[in-house]
Amino acid sequence: MNIMDFNVKKFAADAGTFLSRAVQFTEEKLGQAEKTELDAHLENLLSKAECTKIWTEKIMKQTEVLLQPNPNARIEEFVYEKLDRKAPSRVNNPELLGQYMIDAGTEFGPGTAYGNALIKCGETQKRIGTADRELIHTSALNFLTPLRNFIEGDYKTIAKERKLLQNKRLDLDAAKTRLKKAKAAEARASQLNSAHLEGDNMIWAEEVTKSEQELRITQSEFDRQAEITRLLLEGISSTHAHHLRCLNDFVESQMTYYAQCYQYMLDLQKQLGSFPSSYHCNNNQTSVVPVPAASSNVIGSSAMTSSGLVMTSPSNLTDLKEGSGSRKARVLYDYDAANSSELSLLADEVITVYSVVGMDSDWLMGERGNQKGRVPITYLELLN
């Protein structure tokens, strides 16, 4: 029974406090009550914390979009995270493309130029997919997780203490209002100074004393809560320093990822460039356009088409293959040697070329000073 009485009294006290805060808040909004302002330093700290929270949320959400563009996949990962279960592994887009290319190359035949190229491209795409997985993993661990911990941990604590500070301020201002009203009533009673109002004077005097004591208590609680909130908010600077380290980790992860992708594609380009094929292209490739052989002296290319493609012209090539002499040739495109038997080329340089008995029909021997090696004919233009 005593416990029940205590609970009822506590409930009544809490309800009274809540009502008092609501009245004070409403009167402040209507301009009918004074409001205790926080000091400028504390206001700046609160503004900095709010700004940090807003931008951290935006950066975190957009980073998630960058790492996982599929919204359905992001929702699935979020659900598994909340259930504290590991999300099932799924094939990413580069891996899927790579598998399609490998399957197509196998179907067309690994012995064909196109089939072999598809297989090599597919293997590279799958390596890029693996690098993509590693980027997502390291970014989530070193960048997204600290940001999420701030939003769901530190900032929630700050918001809780900030709300408590607001309540303490309302209690303080309500106590000030009550004391002001009690003093005004006491002054009016003193002015009347009637014998029958002597009892009222004592009542208001007691009310003033009680209000002053309540004001001292609420002021003390407000000051204590303001100090707690200030100490928490000053930790935002440390949060910024921590997030800066996490940002550096994210940049390093991206740098590693893009460096890996660049190296994979560079290796793939070298492999494709070493294929014995009559067709080569630049980055503007759209289609293959044959050009009559008599119109130019380009070795392996009679002319540069509007699509950027070149095609083998056999007339000058036949003369060079059948002859024992050498000719000067201009390099059309940069070429990186795939192995030590080949010669790297730079666009627009002039080298000496000649044929060697038994050499593949798509290659010539090139010389530049003391350097020599095989060069693809489609990268050259004979000079008269």
C-alpha positions in Angstrom: 0.0 0.0 0.0 2.9 2.4 0.9 4.6 1.5 -2.4 1.3 2.3 -4.3 1.0 5.7 -2.4 4.6 6.5 -3.3 4.0 5.7 -7.0 0.9 7.8 -7.1 2.7 10.7 -5.5 5.6 10.4 -7.9 3.2 10.3 -10.8 1.5 13.4 -9.6 4.8 15.2 -9.1 6.0 14.2 -12.6 2.7 15.3 -14.1 2.9 18.6 -12.3 6.5 19.2 -13.5 5.4 18.4 -17.1 2.5 20.7 -16.9 4.7 23.5 -15.5 7.2 23.1 -18.3 4.4 23.1 -20.9 2.9 26.3 -19.5 6.4 27.9 -19.4 7.2 26.8 -23.0 3.8 28.1 -24.3 4.2 31.5 -22.6 7.7 31.9 -24.0 6.4 31.2 -27.5 3.6 33.8 -26.9 6.1 36.3 -25.6 4.4 36.3 -22.1 7.3 34.9 -20.2 11.1 35.6 -20.0 13.5 33.0 -21.2 17.0 32.3 -19.8 19.5 32.4 -22.7 22.4 30.0 -22.8 25.9 31.6 -22.9 27.4 32.2 -26.4 30.1 29.5 -26.0 27.5 26.8 -25.3 25.3 28.0 -28.1 28.2 27.8 -30.5 29.0 24.3 -29.3 25.3 23.2 -29.8 25.3 24.7 -33.3 28.6 22.9 -34.2 27.2 19.5 -32.9 24.0 19.9 -34.9 26.0 20.9 -38.1 28.3 17.9 -37.6 25.3 15.5 -37.2 23.6 16.8 -40.4 26.6 16.6 -42.6 27.8 13.3 -41.2 24.4 11.8 -42.1 24.6 13.1 -45.6 28.1 12.0 -46.2 27.4 8.6 -44.8 24.3 8.0 -46.9 25.9 9.2 -50.1 29.0 7.0 -49.5 26.7 4.0 -49.1 25.1 4.9 -52.4 28.5 5.2 -54.0 29.6 1.8 -52.7 26.3 0.1 -53.4 24.2 1.9 -56.1 21.4 -0.8 -55.9 18.8 0.5 -53.4 17.3 -2.9 -52.9 20.7 -4.4 -52.0 21.2 -1.5 -49.5 17.8 -2.2 -47.9 18.7 -5.9 -47.6 22.0 -5.2 -46.0 20.3 -2.8 -43.5 17.8 -5.5 -42.5 20.5 -8.1 -42.0 22.6 -5.6 -40.0 19.6 -4.9 -37.7 19.0 -8.7 -37.3 22.7 -9.1 -36.5 23.1 -11.6 -39.3 25.6 -11.7 -42.2 24.1 -10.8 -45.5 24.4 -13.5 -48.2 27.2 -13.0 -50.7 26.0 -11.8 -54.1 27.8 -11.5 -57.4 28.6 -7.9 -58.2 28.3 -6.3 -61.7 31.9 -6.6 -62.8 32.0 -10.2 -61.7 28.8 -11.0 -63.6 30.0 -9.2 -66.7 33.3 -11.1 -66.4 31.6 -14.4 -66.2 29.4 -13.7 -69.2 32.6 -12.8 -71.2 34.4 -16.0 -70.2 31.3 -18.1 -71.1 31.0 -16.4 -74.4 34.7 -16.8 -75.2 34.6 -20.4 -74.3 31.6 -20.8 -76.6 33.3 -19.0 -79.5 36.5 -21.0 -78.9 39.5 -20.1 -76.9 41.6 -20.7 -80.0 40.0 -17.8 -81.9 41.2 -14.3 -81.5 37.8 -13.0 -80.4 37.2 -15.9 -78.0 40.6 -15.5 -76.4 40.1 -11.8 -76.0 36.7 -12.2 -74.4 38.2 -14.7 -71.9 41.0 -12.3 -71.0 38.6 -9.4 -70.6 36.3 -11.5 -68.5 39.2 -12.5 -66.2 40.1 -8.9 -65.8 36.5 -7.9 -65.0 36.4 -10.5 -62.3 39.6 -9.2 -60.8 38.0 -5.7 -60.8 35.0 -7.2 -59.1 37.2 -8.6 -56.4 38.9 -5.3 -55.9 35.4 -3.7 -55.7 34.5 -6.1 -52.9 37.7 -5.1 -51.0 36.9 -1.4 -51.4 33.4 -1.9 -50.0 34.7 -3.9 -47.1 37.5 -1.6 -46.1 35.4 1.5 -46.6 32.6 0.1 -44.4 35.0 -0.9 -41.7 37.3 2.2 -41.6 34.9 5.0 -42.7 31.2 4.2 -42.6 31.3 2.4 -39.2 32.9 5.3 -37.3 30.4 7.8 -38.8 27.5 5.5 -37.9 28.8 5.1 -34.4 28.8 8.8 -34.0 25.3 9.2 -35.2 23.9 6.3 -33.3 26.1 6.7 -30.2 27.8 9.9 -29.3 25.2 12.2 -30.9 22.3 10.4 -29.3 24.0 11.0 -25.9 24.4 14.7 -26.8 20.8 15.0 -27.9 19.6 13.3 -24.6 21.6 15.7 -22.4 20.6 18.7 -24.6 16.9 17.8 -24.0 17.6 17.4 -20.3 19.2 20.9 -20.3 16.1 22.3 -22.0 13.9 20.8 -19.4 16.1 22.2 -16.6 16.0 25.6 -18.2 12.2 25.5 -18.3 12.1 24.5 -14.7 14.4 27.4 -13.8 12.3 29.9 -15.8 9.1 28.6 -14.3 10.6 29.0 -10.8 11.6 32.6 -11.7 8.0 33.3 -12.8 6.5 31.8 -9.6 8.9 33.9 -7.5 8.0 37.0 -9.4 4.3 36.4 -9.0 4.7 35.6 -5.3 6.6 38.9 -4.7 4.0 40.8 -6.6 1.2 39.3 -4.5 3.1 40.0 -1.3 3.6 43.6 -2.3 -0.1 44.1 -3.0 -1.0 42.6 0.3 1.4 44.9 2.1 0.0 47.9 0.4 -3.5 47.1 1.6 -2.1 46.7 5.2 -5.4 45.7 6.6 -5.8 43.7 9.8 -7.9 41.0 8.3 -5.3 40.6 5.6 -2.5 40.0 8.0 -2.9 36.2 7.5 -2.6 36.7 3.8 0.7 38.6 4.3 2.1 35.7 6.2 1.0 33.2 3.5 2.6 35.2 0.7 5.8 35.7 2.7 6.0 31.9 3.1 5.3 31.5 -0.7 8.1 33.9 -1.5 10.5 32.0 0.8 9.4 28.7 -0.8 9.8 30.1 -4.3 13.3 31.5 -3.5 14.4 28.1 -2.2 12.9 26.4 -5.3 14.8 28.9 -7.6 18.1 28.1 -5.9 17.6 24.4 -6.5 16.5 24.8 -10.1 19.4 27.2 -10.8 21.9 24.7 -9.3 20.4 21.8 -11.4 20.5 24.0 -14.5 24.1 25.0 -14.0 25.1 21.4 -13.4 23.4 20.2 -16.5 24.8 23.0 -18.6 28.3 22.0 -17.5 27.7 18.3 -18.4 26.3 19.3 -21.8 29.3 21.6 -22.4 31.8 18.9 -21.6 30.1 16.5 -24.1 29.9 19.1 -26.8 33.6 20.0 -26.5 34.2 16.4 -27.5 33.0 17.3 -31.0 36.5 18.6 -31.8 37.9 15.1 -31.0 35.2 13.6 -33.2 36.3 15.8 -36.1 39.9 14.7 -35.6 38.8 11.0 -35.6 36.7 11.4 -38.7 39.7 13.0 -40.4 41.7 9.9 -39.8 38.8 7.8 -41.1 38.6 10.0 -44.2 42.3 9.4 -44.9 41.7 5.7 -44.6 38.8 6.0 -47.1 41.0 7.9 -49.6 43.7 5.3 -49.3 41.2 2.6 -49.9 39.9 4.4 -53.1 43.5 5.0 -54.2 44.4 1.3 -53.9 41.2 0.3 -55.7 41.7 2.7 -58.7 45.4 1.8 -58.9 44.5 -1.9 -59.0 41.9 -1.3 -61.7 44.3 0.8 -63.7 47.0 -1.9 -63.5 44.5 -4.6 -64.5 43.4 -2.7 -67.5 46.9 -1.8 -68.5 47.9 -5.5 -68.4 44.8 -6.3 -70.4 45.6 -3.7 -73.0 49.1 -5.1 -73.4 47.6 -8.6 -73.8 45.1 -7.5 -76.4 47.7 -5.4 -78.3 49.9 -8.5 -78.7 47.1 -10.5 -80.4 47.9 -11.2 -84.1 44.9 -9.6 -85.7 44.2 -7.5 -88.8 42.0 -5.0 -86.9 43.2 -2.5 -84.2 41.4 0.5 -82.9 41.7 3.5 -80.7 39.2 4.8 -78.1 36.8 6.1 -80.7 36.0 2.6 -82.2 32.6 2.2 -83.7 32.9 0.0 -86.7 35.4 -1.5 -89.3 35.6 0.4 -92.6 37.7 -1.2 -95.3 39.6 1.2 -97.6 41.1 0.4 -101.0 44.8 -0.6 -100.8 46.1 1.6 -103.6 45.1 4.9 -101.8 47.9 4.9 -99.2 51.2 3.6 -98.0 50.0 2.7 -94.5 51.2 -0.7 -93.4 48.3 -2.6 -92.1 46.1 0.5 -92.6 45.3 2.3 -95.8 43.7 5.3 -94.1 42.4 6.5 -90.7 38.6 6.4 -90.9 36.1 8.7 -89.1 35.6 6.0 -86.6 39.3 5.9 -85.7 39.8 2.4 -87.2 42.5 1.2 -89.6 42.6 -1.8 -91.9 45.4 -3.8 -93.4 46.5 -2.9 -97.0 48.4 -5.8 -98.5 50.2 -4.0 -101.5 53.1 -2.3 -99.7 53.2 -5.1 -97.1 53.7 -7.7 -99.9 56.5 -5.7 -101.4 58.2 -5.4 -98.1 57.7 -9.0 -97.2 59.1 -10.2 -100.5 62.0 -7.8 -100.6 65.2 -8.1 -98.5 65.6 -4.4 -97.9 64.4 -2.2 -95.1 62.0 0.8 -95.1 61.3 3.8 -92.8 57.9 3.8 -91.1 56.1 6.3 -89.0 54.4 5.0 -85.8 50.7 5.7 -85.7 49.9 4.9 -82.1 51.7 4.3 -78.8 52.4 0.6 -78.2 53.7 -1.1 -75.0 55.8 -4.2 -75.6 54.1 -7.3 -74.2 57.5 -9.1 -73.8 61.2 -8.8 -74.4 60.9 -9.9 -78.1 58.8 -6.8 -78.9 59.7 -3.1 -79.3 57.7 -0.4 -77.5 56.6 2.4 -79.8 55.7 6.1 -79.4 53.2 7.8 -81.7 54.8 9.8 -84.6 58.3 8.5 -84.2 60.1 7.1 -87.2 61.7 3.6 -87.1 63.3 1.2 -89.5 61.3 -1.9 -90.4 62.1 -5.0 -92.4 60.8 -8.5 -92.8 62.3 -11.7 -91.3 61.8 -15.1 -92.8 59.3 -17.2 -90.9 57.8 -14.2 -89.0 54.1 -14.0 -88.5 52.4 -12.0 -91.3 51.0 -9.5 -88.8 54.4 -8.5 -87.5 57.6 -6.9 -88.8 61.0 -6.4 -87.2 61.6 -2.8 -86.1 64.8 -1.0 -85.2 65.4 2.2 -83.3 69.1 2.9 -82.8 70.5 -0.1 -80.9 67.0 -1.3 -79.9 65.1 -3.8 -82.0 62.1 -6.1 -81.7 58.9 -7.2 -83.2 56.3 -4.5 -84.0 52.7 -4.9 -85.1 52.1 -3.8 -88.7 48.8 -2.1 -87.9 50.7 0.5 -85.8 52.9 1.6 -88.7 52.7 3.7 -91.9 55.4 3.3 -94.6 57.2 6.4 -95.7 58.2 6.9 -99.3 
